Amino acid sequence: MSKLRLETQQGTIVIKLLRDTAPATCELVAGLTQDGLYRDCGFYRAEKGFCVQAGLRAVDGTVKKNPRGKVPLEYAVPNRRGTVAMARWDDPASGDGEWFINLGNNTNLDRTGSSGWALGFCVWGEVVEGLEVADAISQLPSHKAGGMSMLNSAVAFKASIE
């Protein structure tokens, strides 16, 4: 069983990779981590009770390019509190390294139809340690931008696969 370990100033978050239900997505996240692409990145979006989001955005706001490409949607697990899902656009195969920790039972992110957003969001991990850290991050000062709650200061993490 492999895990993604995120060490932050607020504490450590450990995410179990769900390789049985999201193999391509887990391979992408593990590969980006091992390649060092998540270095100097952090949580930048925080929606209390909904999610905290991170990915290939450096703490200075620079967006990194993913050399591994996008992954197909692998929807199999509901978006429940403590699960981790791949962010994407309306195109179901647009996930490329941005992800979020669900802080609530987000049934609105589950599959409800046969196209676009209604196809749901791929859950590729489950927080097995440190969900309280994600909750604490969601409480940090933030501001609205583009309809989302963005942290005033990104929360850097050190990512590793164990």
C-alpha positions in Angstrom: 0.0 0.0 0.0 1.5 3.3 -1.0 0.8 6.6 0.6 1.4 10.3 -0.2 2.8 12.2 2.8 2.4 15.9 3.0 4.4 17.7 5.7 3.1 21.3 6.4 3.7 23.8 9.2 0.2 23.0 10.4 1.0 19.2 10.7 1.3 16.1 8.5 -1.4 14.7 6.2 -1.0 11.1 5.0 -3.1 9.9 2.1 -3.6 6.3 1.2 -3.5 5.9 -2.6 -6.5 3.9 -3.9 -4.7 2.1 -6.7 -7.4 -0.5 -7.1 -10.1 2.0 -8.1 -8.0 4.8 -9.7 -4.8 3.3 -11.0 -3.9 5.8 -13.7 -4.6 8.8 -11.3 -2.6 7.3 -8.5 0.3 6.6 -10.9 0.1 10.3 -12.1 0.2 11.7 -8.5 3.0 9.3 -7.4 5.0 10.1 -10.5 4.6 13.8 -10.1 5.7 13.5 -6.5 8.7 11.3 -7.3 9.7 13.7 -10.1 9.7 16.5 -7.6 7.0 18.5 -9.4 5.2 19.1 -6.1 8.3 20.7 -4.6 7.6 24.2 -3.4 3.9 23.7 -3.9 1.1 24.0 -1.4 -2.6 24.4 -0.5 -3.9 27.6 -2.1 -7.7 27.2 -2.0 -9.8 26.6 1.2 -13.5 26.3 1.3 -14.6 25.6 4.9 -16.6 22.4 5.2 -16.1 21.7 1.4 -12.4 21.2 0.5 -8.8 22.3 0.5 -7.1 22.3 -2.8 -3.5 21.9 -3.9 -1.5 20.7 -6.8 1.0 22.1 -9.3 0.7 25.7 -8.1 3.9 26.9 -6.3 3.4 28.9 -3.1 4.5 32.0 -5.1 1.5 31.4 -7.4 3.5 30.1 -10.4 1.6 27.2 -12.1 3.9 24.3 -13.0 3.5 22.3 -16.2 2.7 18.6 -15.9 5.0 16.7 -18.3 3.2 13.4 -17.8 -0.1 14.5 -19.4 -3.7 14.3 -18.3 -5.5 11.2 -17.0 -8.9 9.8 -17.9 -11.7 10.1 -15.4 -11.7 7.0 -13.2 -14.9 7.6 -11.2 -15.6 4.7 -8.7 -15.7 6.1 -5.2 -18.1 8.7 -3.8 -16.6 12.1 -2.6 -17.0 11.7 1.1 -15.2 13.5 4.0 -11.6 12.5 4.0 -11.4 11.4 0.4 -9.0 13.0 -2.1 -10.2 13.7 -5.6 -8.6 14.9 -8.8 -9.7 18.4 -9.9 -10.7 18.8 -13.5 -12.5 20.9 -16.0 -15.7 20.1 -17.8 -13.7 17.6 -20.0 -13.7 14.4 -17.9 -10.2 13.6 -19.1 -8.7 17.0 -18.0 -7.2 16.0 -14.6 -3.5 16.9 -14.6 -2.2 17.1 -11.1 -4.5 19.5 -9.2 -6.4 17.8 -6.4 -8.5 18.5 -3.3 -9.3 16.9 0.0 -13.0 16.6 0.7 -13.9 18.2 4.0 -17.5 17.2 3.8 -19.7 14.5 2.2 -19.7 16.3 -1.2 -22.4 14.3 -3.0 -22.6 17.2 -5.6 -19.2 15.9 -6.9 -20.4 12.4 -7.4 -21.6 11.0 -10.7 -25.1 12.1 -11.5 -25.2 12.0 -15.3 -23.5 11.0 -18.5 -21.5 14.1 -19.6 -19.4 17.0 -18.4 -19.5 17.8 -14.7 -22.2 15.2 -14.1 -19.7 12.4 -14.6 -18.3 13.2 -11.2 -14.8 13.6 -9.8 -12.3 10.8 -9.4 -11.4 9.9 -5.8 -7.9 8.6 -5.8 -7.0 8.7 -2.1 -8.2 8.6 1.4 -6.7 10.6 4.3 -5.5 8.1 6.9 -3.8 10.6 9.1 -4.1 14.4 9.6 -7.6 15.2 8.5 -7.7 17.7 11.3 -4.7 19.5 9.6 -6.8 19.9 6.4 -9.7 21.2 8.5 -7.3 23.7 10.2 -6.0 24.9 6.8 -9.6 25.5 5.7 -9.9 28.0 8.6 -7.0 30.2 7.7 -7.6 33.7 6.3 -8.8 33.7 2.8 -10.4 36.0 0.1 -12.8 35.4 -2.8 -11.4 35.3 -6.3 -13.1 33.9 -9.3 -15.9 32.6 -7.1 -13.6 30.5 -5.0 -12.1 31.0 -1.5 -8.3 31.4 -1.9 -5.9 31.4 1.0 -4.3 34.8 1.7 -1.0 32.8 2.0 -0.5 29.4 0.5 0.3 26.6 2.9 3.5 24.9 1.6 4.0 21.2 1.9 6.8 18.7 1.4 5.5 15.8 -0.6 6.8 12.2 -0.6 5.6 8.7 -1.4 6.0 6.1 1.2 
